[in-house]
Amino acid sequence: MSLNSMNCLFYKKLYASVASKIANYSKLVLAFSGGLDSTVLLSILTKLYYNNLKLVNSHCFFNFRVIHIHHGLSAYSDIWAKHCLRQCKKRGIPCSIIRIDCSIAKNKFGGIESAARCLRNRALFNNLNMQEVLLTAHHLDDQVETFLLALKRGSGPTGLSSMSMLTVFNVGFNSKKLLLRPLLSFSHSELAMYARDKQLIWIEDDSNKKISFDRNFLRIRIIPSFVERWPSFRKTVARSARICAEQESLLDELLIKRLCSVITDKGTLLFKLLINTSVQMRHALLRRWLKTFNNNVVKKLPSYNQLDCMWKEVVLSRCDANPILCCDGFCIRRFRDQLYVLPMQTMTIIKKSSLKFFWSSFDYPIVLPNNLGILVSYLFKDITLLTKKIITFKQKSVYLFHRSSSHFEGSINIPAFSIVRSPYFKEKVSIQFGHQSLGFLYIIGRDRGRSLKKLWQEFNVPPWLRNRIPLLFYDNKLIAAIGVFITRDGKVRTKNRQRRVFWLQNNSCIF
C-alpha cells in the first residue's frame, strides 16, 4: 500500500472518530489557541461541517463557533489573536477573542502557569451558552503528561485517571456543562502529519520550549527517552489511566448509597456515621463528598495528608472547639456533627454591628455586598407567572453578578426565599446584616420571644453564616431573615398582599 493510500485511510479514521464523538451534540464551541493541535481540530470540524451541509441540503447536524483566550503573557499575544481571527474568517467560522489577566491571580493559583490554566477554563465555561459543549484539542501525548504529573504528585486512582473523553461539570441549580476531547486517542505526531499534509498554518508558542514548566520538561526531556526505549509507552500509559478511571467509576457505583446516607440535603456531611468505618472507606467517602462540589468550590481535591488532617484536626477536635482546615481555595468547618465545605471568601466577616442598605424600589433587584448574591421580590399572584419570572431573572442575574463583582465564580442558584406581607404605604424597606440589638423577636410558629442569637441556634445556622444572611426590615421592624424565619410583623394576612423575596446566590455562597 502506498504512502498516500495509508494517509487517506488515516484521515478517514480521524474524521470518522471525531464525527462519532460529536454526533450527540448540536452546538459546539472550540477552544482555539492557534497552535498545531487546535488548528487540526478546527480543520477537521470545518471539513465535517461543510461536507455535512452538502449531504443534507444546507442543514448540518451541528453548528460550531470558536473562542480564543488572550492571556497577554507573551509579547506576541496580539499577533496570535489576529492569526486566530484570520484562520476562522478564512473558513467562515465565527470567532470571539476573550481577554484575561493572569498576573493578578498568580499568587492565588500557585504560579502563573496554574493561574493561566484556571482563568482560561473559567473564561471558556462562563462564555458557553445553553446546550453548548466545549471542545478542546487534547491528545494522547497530553494524556501521558497528565498521568506522569499526577504520578509525580503521589496521586491515587482519581488523579491517575487523568483526562476523560467527556467530562461533566455541575455548575449550579440543575445545570451541567460538558467538556469534550475528541482527539484524545491520537498522538501529537499523527496530528502533526495531518497538519503538514493539509498545509495548515499554526502558531509556534515560544513558551513551549521552556523546560522550567513541568509539562514542557516531561515533553522535551523525559517522554522521548521512554518512547525510545518502549515505543508503545504512550498507549500503555493511556491504558493505565483508563483502568484507573474504570476502577474509580466502579467505586462510585458501589459507594453511592453509602455516600447518600451521610450527606444532608444542604450538602453537609454527617461525620458521626463514619466514626466506625475503616480509614480506607472514610477517605473514599470524604473524597466523593468533596467531588460533589464539582469544581464550583472544590477545584482541587485534597491530598491524603489533608484528608487525614481533616479527620484528626476538625472532626476529632474538642466539642467546644471551632476548628477549621484551609485547603486550596476552600475550607472545612464543623458545626453540630456536620462538616461544611466553604469557599475562602466566607472567611470575610461582616464586622459592623448593623450594615444597612435601603431597598428603594421593592420591585427591582438589589445587589448584596461581599459577593453575597442578589435579592429579588415579586408580588405573588400567579405561581406559573412567578416561575417564568424567576427563570428569566436567573438569566439576567448572571449579568448583574458580573457587573457587581469581579470575583464572580460559578452559576446562579436559588437556595432560599421568604413569603412575607407587602410593605404598608410609606414603610421604608431595607436590608441589614449582623444586627445585635434587636431585643426579643416574635416569629411565626413560636409563642415566646427569643433573641436573634437564640433563633440562629434553634435554626442550626452556623456561627460563620449568621452575619452573612440578609435581614429584611420595614422601617425599624425586622420582617424576615431570608430563607430562615419570618417574624409576626411580616406575617401575610391578605393573599393579594403576599410577596416572595428570593435570595439568588452564586454557588460559593450556598450553605
C-alpha positions as CSV (number, residue, x, y, z in Angstrom):
1,M,0.0,0.0,0.0
2,S,1.4,3.4,-1.0
3,L,2.0,6.2,1.5
4,N,-0.8,8.3,0.0
5,S,-3.2,5.4,0.4
6,M,-2.2,4.9,4.0
7,N,-2.6,8.6,4.7
8,C,-6.1,8.6,3.2
9,L,-7.1,5.7,5.4
10,F,-5.8,7.5,8.4
11,Y,-7.7,10.7,7.5
12,K,-10.9,8.7,7.1
13,K,-10.3,7.2,10.5
14,L,-9.6,10.6,12.0
15,Y,-12.7,12.2,10.5
16,A,-14.9,9.2,11.5
17,S,-13.6,9.2,15.0
18,V,-14.2,13.0,15.6
19,A,-17.6,12.7,13.9
20,S,-18.7,9.9,16.2
21,K,-17.6,11.8,19.3
22,I,-19.6,14.9,18.4
23,A,-22.6,13.1,16.9
24,N,-24.8,13.6,20.0
25,Y,-24.2,17.4,20.3
26,S,-25.6,20.1,18.1
27,K,-23.9,23.2,19.5
28,L,-20.1,23.1,19.8
29,V,-17.6,25.7,20.9
30,L,-13.9,25.1,20.1
31,A,-11.2,26.4,22.5
32,F,-8.8,27.7,19.8
33,S,-5.2,28.6,20.8
34,G,-4.0,28.8,17.2
35,G,-1.4,26.1,18.0
36,L,-1.0,22.9,15.9
37,D,-3.4,20.7,17.9
38,S,-6.4,23.1,18.0
39,T,-5.7,24.1,14.3
40,V,-6.0,20.5,13.3
41,L,-9.3,20.2,15.2
42,L,-10.6,23.4,13.6
43,S,-9.7,21.9,10.2
44,I,-11.5,18.6,10.9
45,L,-14.6,20.3,12.3
46,T,-14.8,22.7,9.3
47,K,-14.5,19.8,6.9
48,L,-17.2,17.8,8.7
49,Y,-19.4,20.8,8.8
50,Y,-19.3,21.8,5.1
51,N,-19.4,18.1,3.9
52,N,-22.5,17.6,6.0
53,L,-24.1,20.7,4.6
54,K,-23.7,19.3,1.1
55,L,-25.1,16.0,2.1
56,V,-28.2,17.1,3.8
57,N,-29.2,20.1,1.7
58,S,-28.0,23.1,3.6
59,H,-28.6,21.7,7.1
60,C,-25.8,20.4,9.3
61,F,-26.3,18.2,12.3
62,F,-24.1,20.6,14.3
63,N,-23.1,24.2,14.5
64,F,-19.9,25.5,16.0
65,R,-18.1,28.6,16.9
66,V,-14.6,29.4,18.2
67,I,-13.2,31.1,21.3
68,H,-9.6,32.3,21.6
69,I,-8.3,33.3,25.1
70,H,-6.0,36.2,25.0
71,H,-3.7,35.6,28.0
72,G,-1.4,38.6,27.5
73,L,1.5,36.6,28.8
74,S,3.5,36.8,25.5
75,A,4.7,39.8,23.5
76,Y,3.1,38.0,20.6
77,S,-0.4,37.7,22.2
78,D,-2.0,40.3,19.9
79,I,-0.5,38.8,16.8
80,W,-1.8,35.3,17.9
81,A,-5.3,36.7,18.4
82,K,-5.3,38.3,14.9
83,H,-4.0,35.0,13.5
84,C,-6.9,33.1,15.1
85,L,-9.4,35.6,13.7
86,R,-7.9,35.3,10.2
87,Q,-8.0,31.5,10.3
88,C,-11.6,31.4,11.3
89,K,-12.6,34.1,8.8
90,K,-11.0,32.1,6.0
91,R,-13.2,29.1,7.0
92,G,-16.3,31.2,7.6
93,I,-16.5,30.2,11.3
94,P,-17.4,32.9,13.9
95,C,-14.6,33.6,16.4
96,S,-14.6,35.5,19.7
97,I,-11.5,36.9,21.5
98,I,-11.7,36.9,25.3
99,R,-9.0,38.7,27.3
100,I,-7.9,37.6,30.8
101,D,-5.3,39.0,33.2
102,C,-3.2,36.2,34.7
103,S,-0.7,38.4,36.5
104,I,-3.1,39.5,39.3
105,A,-4.1,35.9,40.1
106,K,-0.8,34.0,40.0
107,N,-0.4,34.0,43.8
108,K,-4.0,32.8,44.3
109,F,-3.5,29.8,41.9
110,G,0.1,28.9,42.8
111,G,2.0,30.4,39.9
112,I,1.5,31.9,36.5
113,E,1.1,28.6,34.7
114,S,-1.6,27.4,37.0
115,A,-3.3,30.8,37.0
116,A,-3.4,30.9,33.2
117,R,-4.9,27.4,33.0
118,C,-7.6,28.1,35.7
119,L,-8.6,31.5,34.4
120,R,-8.7,30.2,30.8
121,N,-11.0,27.3,31.8
122,R,-13.2,29.7,33.8
123,A,-13.5,32.2,30.9
124,L,-14.4,29.4,28.5
125,F,-17.1,27.9,30.7
126,N,-18.5,31.3,31.6
127,N,-18.9,32.1,27.9
128,L,-20.8,28.9,27.0
129,N,-24.5,29.4,26.1
130,M,-27.3,27.0,26.8
131,Q,-26.7,23.4,25.4
132,E,-23.2,24.3,24.0
133,V,-20.4,21.8,24.5
134,L,-16.8,22.9,24.9
135,L,-14.2,21.1,22.7
136,T,-10.5,21.1,23.4
137,A,-7.7,19.5,21.3
138,H,-6.1,17.5,24.0
139,H,-4.4,14.4,22.5
140,L,-2.6,11.2,23.6
141,D,0.6,12.9,24.5
142,D,-1.3,15.4,26.7
143,Q,-2.8,12.3,28.5
144,V,0.7,10.8,29.1
145,E,1.9,14.2,30.6
146,T,-1.1,14.5,32.8
147,F,-0.6,10.9,34.1
148,L,3.1,11.5,34.9
149,L,2.4,14.8,36.6
150,A,-0.2,13.0,38.8
151,L,2.3,10.3,39.5
152,K,4.9,12.9,40.5
153,R,2.4,14.4,43.0
154,G,1.7,11.0,44.5
155,S,-1.9,10.9,43.3
156,G,-4.2,7.9,43.7
157,P,-6.5,6.4,41.1
158,T,-8.6,9.6,40.8
159,G,-5.6,11.6,39.7
160,L,-4.1,8.9,37.7
161,S,-7.3,8.6,35.7
162,S,-6.0,11.8,34.0
163,M,-8.4,13.2,31.3
164,S,-11.5,11.6,30.1
165,M,-13.0,11.9,26.6
166,L,-16.1,13.6,28.1
167,T,-16.1,15.5,31.4
168,V,-19.3,16.7,33.0
169,F,-19.3,19.7,35.3
170,N,-22.1,20.5,37.7
171,V,-22.2,24.3,37.6
172,G,-25.3,25.3,39.6
173,F,-29.0,24.9,40.0
174,N,-29.9,21.8,37.9
175,S,-27.3,22.8,35.4
176,K,-24.4,21.0,33.8
177,K,-21.6,21.9,31.3
178,L,-19.8,19.4,29.1
179,L,-16.1,19.3,28.0
180,L,-15.3,17.0,25.1
181,R,-11.9,15.9,23.9
182,P,-12.4,14.2,20.5
183,L,-8.7,13.9,19.7
184,L,-7.6,12.1,22.9
185,S,-6.8,8.8,21.2
186,F,-4.5,10.3,18.6
187,S,-0.8,11.2,19.2
188,H,0.8,14.6,18.6
189,S,2.9,13.1,15.7
190,E,-0.3,11.9,13.9
191,L,-1.8,15.4,14.2
192,A,1.5,16.9,13.0
193,M,1.4,14.7,10.0
194,Y,-2.1,15.8,9.2
195,A,-1.2,19.5,9.7
196,R,1.8,19.2,7.3
197,D,-0.2,17.2,4.6
198,K,-3.0,19.7,4.7
199,Q,-0.6,22.7,4.7
200,L,-2.2,24.2,7.8
201,I,-0.8,27.4,9.3
202,W,-0.4,27.4,13.1
203,I,1.3,29.3,15.9
204,E,4.5,28.1,17.5
205,D,4.4,29.3,21.1
206,D,7.9,30.1,22.3
207,S,7.0,29.2,25.9
208,N,6.6,25.6,24.8
209,K,10.4,25.3,24.8
210,K,10.9,26.4,28.4
211,I,11.6,23.4,30.5
212,S,11.0,25.4,33.6
213,F,7.4,24.4,33.1
214,D,6.7,20.9,34.3
215,R,4.7,19.8,31.2
216,N,7.5,21.0,28.9
217,F,10.1,19.3,30.9
218,L,8.3,16.0,30.6
219,R,7.6,16.6,26.9
220,I,11.1,17.5,25.9
221,R,13.4,15.6,28.4
222,I,11.5,12.6,29.8
223,I,8.9,11.2,27.5
224,P,11.1,10.9,24.4
225,S,13.5,8.7,26.4
226,F,10.7,6.4,27.5
227,V,9.3,6.2,23.9
228,E,12.8,5.4,22.5
229,R,13.1,2.6,25.0
230,W,9.5,1.4,24.8
231,P,7.8,2.6,21.5
232,S,4.3,1.7,22.8
233,F,4.8,3.7,26.0
234,R,2.1,6.3,25.2
235,K,-0.6,3.7,24.6
236,T,0.2,1.7,27.7
237,V,0.1,4.8,29.9
238,A,-3.3,5.7,28.3
239,R,-4.4,2.2,29.1
240,S,-3.3,2.5,32.8
241,A,-5.2,5.8,33.0
242,R,-8.3,4.2,31.5
243,I,-8.1,1.3,34.1
244,C,-7.8,3.8,36.9
245,A,-10.8,5.6,35.6
246,E,-12.8,2.4,35.4
247,Q,-11.8,1.5,39.0
248,E,-13.0,4.9,40.2
249,S,-16.2,4.6,38.3
250,L,-16.8,1.2,39.9
251,L,-16.1,2.5,43.4
252,D,-18.5,5.4,42.7
253,E,-21.2,2.9,41.8
254,L,-20.6,0.7,44.8
255,L,-20.4,3.6,47.3
256,I,-23.3,5.8,46.0
257,K,-25.9,4.5,48.5
258,R,-23.4,4.8,51.4
259,L,-22.5,8.3,50.3
260,C,-26.1,9.5,50.0
261,S,-26.7,8.2,53.6
262,V,-24.1,10.5,55.1
263,I,-24.8,13.7,53.0
264,T,-27.6,16.1,54.1
265,D,-29.9,17.9,51.7
266,K,-27.7,21.0,52.2
267,G,-24.6,19.1,51.1
268,T,-23.1,18.9,54.6
269,L,-21.5,15.6,55.8
270,L,-22.8,13.7,58.9
271,F,-19.3,12.7,60.1
272,K,-20.5,10.6,63.1
273,L,-21.7,8.0,60.6
274,L,-18.1,7.5,59.6
275,I,-16.6,7.1,63.1
276,N,-16.5,3.3,62.9
277,T,-15.5,2.9,59.3
278,S,-12.0,1.9,58.2
279,V,-9.5,4.6,57.2
280,Q,-9.8,3.5,53.5
281,M,-13.6,3.7,53.5
282,R,-13.6,7.0,55.3
283,H,-11.1,8.6,52.8
284,A,-13.0,7.2,49.9
285,L,-16.3,8.7,51.1
286,L,-14.7,12.1,52.1
287,R,-13.2,12.4,48.6
288,R,-16.5,11.6,46.9
289,W,-18.3,14.0,49.2
290,L,-15.9,16.8,48.1
291,K,-16.3,15.7,44.4
292,T,-20.0,16.5,44.7
293,F,-19.0,20.2,44.7
294,N,-17.5,19.5,41.3
295,N,-15.2,22.4,40.5
296,N,-17.6,25.1,41.9
297,V,-15.9,25.4,45.3
298,V,-13.6,22.4,45.5
299,K,-11.4,22.9,42.4
300,K,-8.7,20.5,43.6
301,L,-9.2,17.5,45.8
302,P,-7.2,17.5,49.0
303,S,-4.2,15.2,49.3
304,Y,-4.1,12.0,51.5
305,N,-2.4,14.0,54.3
306,Q,-5.0,16.8,54.1
307,L,-7.8,14.2,54.4
308,D,-6.1,12.8,57.5
309,C,-5.8,16.3,59.0
310,M,-9.5,16.9,58.1
311,W,-10.4,14.0,60.3
312,K,-8.0,14.5,63.2
313,E,-7.9,18.3,63.4
314,V,-11.5,19.1,62.5
315,V,-13.7,16.1,63.3
316,L,-11.9,14.8,66.3
317,S,-11.2,18.2,67.9
318,R,-12.7,19.2,71.3
319,C,-16.5,19.5,71.4
320,D,-16.3,23.2,72.3
321,A,-13.6,24.0,69.7
322,N,-14.3,25.9,66.4
323,P,-11.9,24.0,64.1
324,I,-11.1,25.0,60.5
325,L,-8.9,23.4,57.9
326,C,-7.9,25.6,54.9
327,C,-7.2,23.8,51.6
328,D,-6.7,25.1,48.0
329,G,-9.5,27.7,47.6
330,F,-11.9,26.3,50.2
331,C,-12.0,25.4,53.9
332,I,-13.6,22.7,56.0
333,R,-15.6,23.6,59.2
334,R,-17.6,21.7,61.7
335,F,-20.9,22.6,63.3
336,R,-23.3,20.3,65.3
337,D,-22.0,16.9,64.0
338,Q,-21.8,18.1,60.4
339,L,-18.8,19.1,58.2
340,Y,-19.2,22.1,55.9
341,V,-17.3,23.0,52.7
342,L,-16.9,26.7,52.4
343,P,-15.2,29.0,49.8
344,M,-12.4,31.1,51.2
345,Q,-14.5,34.3,50.8
346,T,-16.8,33.2,53.6
347,M,-13.9,33.9,55.9
348,T,-14.6,37.6,55.3
349,I,-16.8,38.5,58.2
350,I,-19.1,41.4,58.2
351,K,-17.9,43.0,61.5
352,K,-20.2,46.0,61.7
353,S,-23.0,45.7,64.3
354,S,-25.5,46.8,61.7
355,L,-24.7,47.2,57.9
356,K,-27.7,48.8,56.2
357,F,-28.8,49.1,52.6
358,F,-32.1,50.8,51.6
359,W,-34.2,48.8,49.0
360,S,-35.7,51.9,47.4
361,S,-37.8,50.1,44.8
362,F,-39.1,46.8,46.0
363,D,-40.0,45.6,42.5
364,Y,-36.3,45.8,41.3
365,P,-33.4,43.5,42.4
366,I,-30.8,44.6,44.9
367,V,-27.2,43.5,44.7
368,L,-25.8,42.5,48.1
369,P,-22.2,43.3,49.3
370,N,-19.3,40.8,49.7
371,N,-20.4,38.7,46.7
372,L,-23.4,37.5,48.8
373,G,-25.8,37.5,45.8
374,I,-28.9,39.3,44.8
375,L,-32.4,39.8,46.3
376,V,-35.5,39.9,44.1
377,S,-39.1,40.4,45.2
378,Y,-42.3,39.6,43.5
379,L,-45.9,40.3,44.4
380,F,-47.3,36.8,44.4
381,K,-50.5,36.3,42.3
382,D,-49.9,33.5,39.8
383,I,-47.4,30.8,40.6
384,T,-46.9,30.0,36.8
385,L,-46.1,33.6,36.0
386,L,-43.8,33.8,39.0
387,T,-41.9,30.7,37.9
388,K,-41.4,32.2,34.4
389,K,-40.1,35.4,36.0
390,I,-37.6,33.6,38.2
391,I,-36.3,31.7,35.2
392,T,-35.9,34.9,33.3
393,F,-34.3,36.7,36.2
394,K,-31.8,33.8,36.7
395,Q,-30.6,34.6,33.2
396,K,-30.4,38.3,33.8
397,S,-28.8,37.9,37.2
398,V,-25.6,36.4,35.7
399,Y,-25.1,39.8,34.1
400,L,-25.8,41.6,37.4
401,F,-23.3,39.4,39.2
402,H,-20.6,40.1,36.6
403,R,-21.3,43.9,36.9
404,S,-21.3,43.8,40.7
405,S,-18.3,41.6,41.4
406,S,-15.1,41.0,39.6
407,H,-14.6,37.8,41.7
408,F,-17.8,36.1,40.4
409,E,-17.4,32.3,40.1
410,G,-19.9,29.7,39.2
411,S,-23.5,30.0,38.2
412,I,-26.7,31.1,39.9
413,N,-28.7,29.2,42.5
414,I,-31.8,29.9,44.5
415,P,-31.4,28.2,47.8
416,A,-33.6,30.5,50.0
417,F,-36.8,32.6,49.9
418,S,-39.4,34.0,52.3
419,I,-43.1,34.7,51.9
420,V,-43.9,38.0,53.6
421,R,-46.5,40.7,53.5
422,S,-46.0,43.7,51.3
423,P,-44.9,46.9,53.0
424,Y,-47.5,49.4,54.0
425,F,-47.7,52.9,52.5
426,K,-44.6,54.9,53.4
427,E,-42.8,52.0,55.1
428,K,-39.1,52.1,54.0
429,V,-37.6,48.7,53.0
430,S,-34.0,48.0,53.9
431,I,-31.6,45.0,54.1
432,Q,-29.3,44.8,57.2
433,F,-26.6,42.4,58.3
434,G,-25.1,41.4,61.6
435,H,-27.7,43.1,63.8
436,Q,-27.0,42.6,67.5
437,S,-29.5,45.0,69.2
438,L,-33.0,43.7,68.3
439,G,-34.2,42.6,71.7
440,F,-36.7,39.8,71.8
441,L,-38.1,38.7,68.5
442,Y,-41.5,37.0,68.0
443,I,-41.5,34.8,64.9
444,I,-44.3,32.9,63.2
445,G,-44.7,29.4,64.8
446,R,-43.2,30.4,68.2
447,D,-45.2,31.5,71.3
448,R,-42.4,33.2,73.2
449,G,-39.9,35.9,72.2
450,R,-36.3,35.0,71.7
451,S,-33.1,36.8,71.0
452,L,-31.6,36.7,67.5
453,K,-28.7,34.6,68.8
454,K,-31.1,32.0,70.2
455,L,-33.0,31.9,66.9
456,W,-29.8,31.3,64.9
457,Q,-29.1,28.4,67.3
458,E,-32.6,27.0,67.0
459,F,-32.5,27.0,63.2
460,N,-29.0,25.4,63.2
461,V,-27.3,28.3,61.4
462,P,-23.5,28.0,61.8
463,P,-21.8,31.0,63.5
464,W,-19.8,32.0,60.4
465,L,-23.0,32.4,58.4
466,R,-25.1,34.5,60.8
467,N,-23.6,37.8,59.8
468,R,-24.0,36.9,56.1
469,I,-27.7,36.2,56.0
470,P,-29.8,39.3,54.7
471,L,-32.3,40.6,57.3
472,L,-35.4,42.3,55.7
473,F,-36.7,45.4,57.6
474,Y,-39.7,47.6,57.1
475,D,-38.8,50.8,58.8
476,N,-37.3,49.6,62.1
477,K,-39.2,46.3,62.2
478,L,-37.5,43.0,61.4
479,I,-39.7,41.2,58.9
480,A,-37.6,38.1,58.0
481,A,-34.2,36.5,57.9
482,I,-34.4,35.5,54.3
483,G,-34.8,31.7,54.0
484,V,-34.6,31.1,57.8
485,F,-37.6,32.7,59.7
486,I,-40.3,35.3,59.4
487,T,-41.4,37.5,62.3
488,R,-45.0,38.2,63.2
489,D,-44.6,41.7,61.8
490,G,-44.0,40.1,58.4
491,K,-47.0,37.7,58.5
492,V,-49.2,37.6,55.4
493,R,-52.8,38.5,56.3
494,T,-54.2,39.2,52.9
495,K,-53.4,36.8,50.0
496,N,-53.2,39.6,47.4
497,R,-50.6,41.4,49.6
498,Q,-48.3,38.4,49.6
499,R,-44.7,38.8,48.5
500,R,-42.0,36.3,47.8
501,V,-38.4,37.5,48.4
502,F,-35.8,35.3,46.7
503,W,-32.2,35.2,47.6
504,L,-30.2,34.4,44.4
505,Q,-26.7,33.3,45.2
506,N,-23.7,32.1,43.2
507,N,-22.7,28.6,44.2
508,S,-19.9,29.7,46.5
509,C,-22.5,31.2,48.9
510,I,-24.7,28.2,49.4
511,F,-24.9,27.0,53.0
